[in-house]
Amino acid sequence: MHTIMIKLDSIDRVKEFVRIITAFDNDFDLRSGRYTVDAKSILGIFSLDLSRPIELDIYGKDNLDEVVAALKLFEV
C-alpha cells in the first residue's frame, strides 16, 4: 500500500479524480479522520470533509508509478 495526500476542493476536481482512477484496476481508499470510503465512489467522496487534504491509499504495486504520476494534479 502507498499513501499520498490529495486535495479535492471542488465538484469538478472530484469528477476528474474519479475519472482518472477508474481507468486503473487498483483498489483505492480515501481516509478522512476515522472515515474510509472507496475512492472510486463519487457519493462516498462527497460524504467526506473536502475542505482539508485527504489521505489516498493505493493498493497494488504493479503500476504504482503510473498511478502516482496520473494523480500529481491532486497532490498537496
mmCIF file of the C-alpha atoms, coordinates in Angstrom:
data_MODEL
# 
_entry.id   MODEL 
# 
loop_
_atom_site.group_PDB 
_atom_site.id 
_atom_site.type_symbol 
_atom_site.label_atom_id 
_atom_site.label_alt_id 
_atom_site.label_comp_id 
_atom_site.label_asym_id 
_atom_site.label_entity_id 
_atom_site.label_seq_id 
_atom_site.pdbx_PDB_ins_code 
_atom_site.Cartn_x 
_atom_site.Cartn_y 
_atom_site.Cartn_z 
_atom_site.occupancy 
_atom_site.B_iso_or_equiv 
_atom_site.pdbx_formal_charge 
_atom_site.auth_seq_id 
_atom_site.auth_comp_id 
_atom_site.auth_asym_id 
_atom_site.auth_atom_id 
_atom_site.pdbx_PDB_model_num 
ATOM 1  C CA . MET A 1 1  ? 0.000   0.000  0.000   1.00 0.00 ? 1  MET A CA 1 
ATOM 2  C CA . HIS A 1 2  ? 1.159   3.509  -0.847  1.00 0.00 ? 2  HIS A CA 1 
ATOM 3  C CA . THR A 1 3  ? -0.404  6.647  0.695   1.00 0.00 ? 3  THR A CA 1 
ATOM 4  C CA . ILE A 1 4  ? -0.463  10.191 -0.684  1.00 0.00 ? 4  ILE A CA 1 
ATOM 5  C CA . MET A 1 5  ? -2.238  13.334 0.487   1.00 0.00 ? 5  MET A CA 1 
ATOM 6  C CA . ILE A 1 6  ? -4.630  14.877 -2.022  1.00 0.00 ? 6  ILE A CA 1 
ATOM 7  C CA . LYS A 1 7  ? -6.976  17.860 -2.176  1.00 0.00 ? 7  LYS A CA 1 
ATOM 8  C CA . LEU A 1 8  ? -10.443 17.586 -3.757  1.00 0.00 ? 8  LEU A CA 1 
ATOM 9  C CA . ASP A 1 9  ? -11.868 21.056 -3.172  1.00 0.00 ? 9  ASP A CA 1 
ATOM 10 C CA . SER A 1 10 ? -14.418 21.335 -5.996  1.00 0.00 ? 10 SER A CA 1 
ATOM 11 C CA . ILE A 1 11 ? -17.018 19.230 -7.763  1.00 0.00 ? 11 ILE A CA 1 
ATOM 12 C CA . ASP A 1 12 ? -15.019 19.356 -10.998 1.00 0.00 ? 12 ASP A CA 1 
ATOM 13 C CA . ARG A 1 13 ? -11.877 18.104 -9.240  1.00 0.00 ? 13 ARG A CA 1 
ATOM 14 C CA . VAL A 1 14 ? -13.822 15.208 -7.675  1.00 0.00 ? 14 VAL A CA 1 
ATOM 15 C CA . LYS A 1 15 ? -15.251 14.225 -11.078 1.00 0.00 ? 15 LYS A CA 1 
ATOM 16 C CA . GLU A 1 16 ? -11.825 14.413 -12.737 1.00 0.00 ? 16 GLU A CA 1 
ATOM 17 C CA . PHE A 1 17 ? -10.234 12.428 -9.893  1.00 0.00 ? 17 PHE A CA 1 
ATOM 18 C CA . VAL A 1 18 ? -12.802 9.619  -10.174 1.00 0.00 ? 18 VAL A CA 1 
ATOM 19 C CA . ARG A 1 19 ? -12.489 9.598  -13.976 1.00 0.00 ? 19 ARG A CA 1 
ATOM 20 C CA . ILE A 1 20 ? -8.715  9.132  -13.693 1.00 0.00 ? 20 ILE A CA 1 
ATOM 21 C CA . ILE A 1 21 ? -8.649  6.412  -11.026 1.00 0.00 ? 21 ILE A CA 1 
ATOM 22 C CA . THR A 1 22 ? -11.415 4.328  -12.585 1.00 0.00 ? 22 THR A CA 1 
ATOM 23 C CA . ALA A 1 23 ? -9.042  3.778  -15.522 1.00 0.00 ? 23 ALA A CA 1 
ATOM 24 C CA . PHE A 1 24 ? -6.822  1.723  -13.179 1.00 0.00 ? 24 PHE A CA 1 
ATOM 25 C CA . ASP A 1 25 ? -7.594  -1.761 -11.850 1.00 0.00 ? 25 ASP A CA 1 
ATOM 26 C CA . ASN A 1 26 ? -6.037  -0.928 -8.478  1.00 0.00 ? 26 ASN A CA 1 
ATOM 27 C CA . ASP A 1 27 ? -8.114  -0.571 -5.343  1.00 0.00 ? 27 ASP A CA 1 
ATOM 28 C CA . PHE A 1 28 ? -8.171  2.894  -3.782  1.00 0.00 ? 28 PHE A CA 1 
ATOM 29 C CA . ASP A 1 29 ? -9.441  4.136  -0.411  1.00 0.00 ? 29 ASP A CA 1 
ATOM 30 C CA . LEU A 1 30 ? -9.849  7.710  0.796   1.00 0.00 ? 30 LEU A CA 1 
ATOM 31 C CA . ARG A 1 31 ? -9.404  8.370  4.514   1.00 0.00 ? 31 ARG A CA 1 
ATOM 32 C CA . SER A 1 32 ? -10.500 11.470 6.368   1.00 0.00 ? 32 SER A CA 1 
ATOM 33 C CA . GLY A 1 33 ? -10.275 11.191 10.128  1.00 0.00 ? 33 GLY A CA 1 
ATOM 34 C CA . ARG A 1 34 ? -11.919 7.927  11.128  1.00 0.00 ? 34 ARG A CA 1 
ATOM 35 C CA . TYR A 1 35 ? -13.902 7.585  7.887   1.00 0.00 ? 35 TYR A CA 1 
ATOM 36 C CA . THR A 1 36 ? -12.763 5.453  4.954   1.00 0.00 ? 36 THR A CA 1 
ATOM 37 C CA . VAL A 1 37 ? -14.551 5.286  1.592   1.00 0.00 ? 37 VAL A CA 1 
ATOM 38 C CA . ASP A 1 38 ? -13.950 3.668  -1.775  1.00 0.00 ? 38 ASP A CA 1 
ATOM 39 C CA . ALA A 1 39 ? -12.154 6.336  -3.810  1.00 0.00 ? 39 ALA A CA 1 
ATOM 40 C CA . LYS A 1 40 ? -13.983 5.267  -6.979  1.00 0.00 ? 40 LYS A CA 1 
ATOM 41 C CA . SER A 1 41 ? -17.337 6.199  -5.405  1.00 0.00 ? 41 SER A CA 1 
ATOM 42 C CA . ILE A 1 42 ? -18.435 9.777  -6.056  1.00 0.00 ? 42 ILE A CA 1 
ATOM 43 C CA . LEU A 1 43 ? -21.117 9.528  -3.364  1.00 0.00 ? 43 LEU A CA 1 
ATOM 44 C CA . GLY A 1 44 ? -18.571 8.178  -0.900  1.00 0.00 ? 44 GLY A CA 1 
ATOM 45 C CA . ILE A 1 45 ? -16.194 11.045 -1.634  1.00 0.00 ? 45 ILE A CA 1 
ATOM 46 C CA . PHE A 1 46 ? -18.887 13.645 -1.045  1.00 0.00 ? 46 PHE A CA 1 
ATOM 47 C CA . SER A 1 47 ? -19.549 12.131 2.390   1.00 0.00 ? 47 SER A CA 1 
ATOM 48 C CA . LEU A 1 48 ? -16.050 13.257 3.478   1.00 0.00 ? 48 LEU A CA 1 
ATOM 49 C CA . ASP A 1 49 ? -14.872 16.661 4.673   1.00 0.00 ? 49 ASP A CA 1 
ATOM 50 C CA . LEU A 1 50 ? -13.414 18.040 1.428   1.00 0.00 ? 50 LEU A CA 1 
ATOM 51 C CA . SER A 1 51 ? -12.279 21.333 2.946   1.00 0.00 ? 51 SER A CA 1 
ATOM 52 C CA . ARG A 1 52 ? -8.974  19.783 4.017   1.00 0.00 ? 52 ARG A CA 1 
ATOM 53 C CA . PRO A 1 53 ? -6.484  17.306 2.490   1.00 0.00 ? 53 PRO A CA 1 
ATOM 54 C CA . ILE A 1 54 ? -7.470  13.627 2.383   1.00 0.00 ? 54 ILE A CA 1 
ATOM 55 C CA . GLU A 1 55 ? -5.287  10.513 2.519   1.00 0.00 ? 55 GLU A CA 1 
ATOM 56 C CA . LEU A 1 56 ? -5.426  8.316  -0.585  1.00 0.00 ? 56 LEU A CA 1 
ATOM 57 C CA . ASP A 1 57 ? -4.373  4.686  -0.098  1.00 0.00 ? 57 ASP A CA 1 
ATOM 58 C CA . ILE A 1 58 ? -3.283  2.963  -3.307  1.00 0.00 ? 58 ILE A CA 1 
ATOM 59 C CA . TYR A 1 59 ? -3.205  -0.848 -3.251  1.00 0.00 ? 59 TYR A CA 1 
ATOM 60 C CA . GLY A 1 60 ? -1.049  -2.854 -5.637  1.00 0.00 ? 60 GLY A CA 1 
ATOM 61 C CA . LYS A 1 61 ? 2.470   -2.086 -6.805  1.00 0.00 ? 61 LYS A CA 1 
ATOM 62 C CA . ASP A 1 62 ? 2.400   -3.232 -10.425 1.00 0.00 ? 62 ASP A CA 1 
ATOM 63 C CA . ASN A 1 63 ? 1.692   0.204  -11.889 1.00 0.00 ? 63 ASN A CA 1 
ATOM 64 C CA . LEU A 1 64 ? 2.259   2.408  -8.854  1.00 0.00 ? 64 LEU A CA 1 
ATOM 65 C CA . ASP A 1 65 ? 4.475   4.925  -10.660 1.00 0.00 ? 65 ASP A CA 1 
ATOM 66 C CA . GLU A 1 66 ? 1.870   5.364  -13.399 1.00 0.00 ? 66 GLU A CA 1 
ATOM 67 C CA . VAL A 1 67 ? -0.944  5.878  -10.863 1.00 0.00 ? 67 VAL A CA 1 
ATOM 68 C CA . VAL A 1 68 ? 1.050   8.418  -8.820  1.00 0.00 ? 68 VAL A CA 1 
ATOM 69 C CA . ALA A 1 69 ? 2.010   10.321 -11.982 1.00 0.00 ? 69 ALA A CA 1 
ATOM 70 C CA . ALA A 1 70 ? -1.637  10.474 -13.101 1.00 0.00 ? 70 ALA A CA 1 
ATOM 71 C CA . LEU A 1 71 ? -2.665  11.899 -9.710  1.00 0.00 ? 71 LEU A CA 1 
ATOM 72 C CA . LYS A 1 72 ? 0.053   14.600 -9.429  1.00 0.00 ? 72 LYS A CA 1 
ATOM 73 C CA . LEU A 1 73 ? -2.567  17.279 -10.124 1.00 0.00 ? 73 LEU A CA 1 
ATOM 74 C CA . PHE A 1 74 ? -4.365  16.432 -6.866  1.00 0.00 ? 74 PHE A CA 1 
ATOM 75 C CA . GLU A 1 75 ? -1.375  16.057 -4.526  1.00 0.00 ? 75 GLU A CA 1 
ATOM 76 C CA . VAL A 1 76 ? -0.915  18.504 -1.694  1.00 0.00 ? 76 VAL A CA 1 
# 
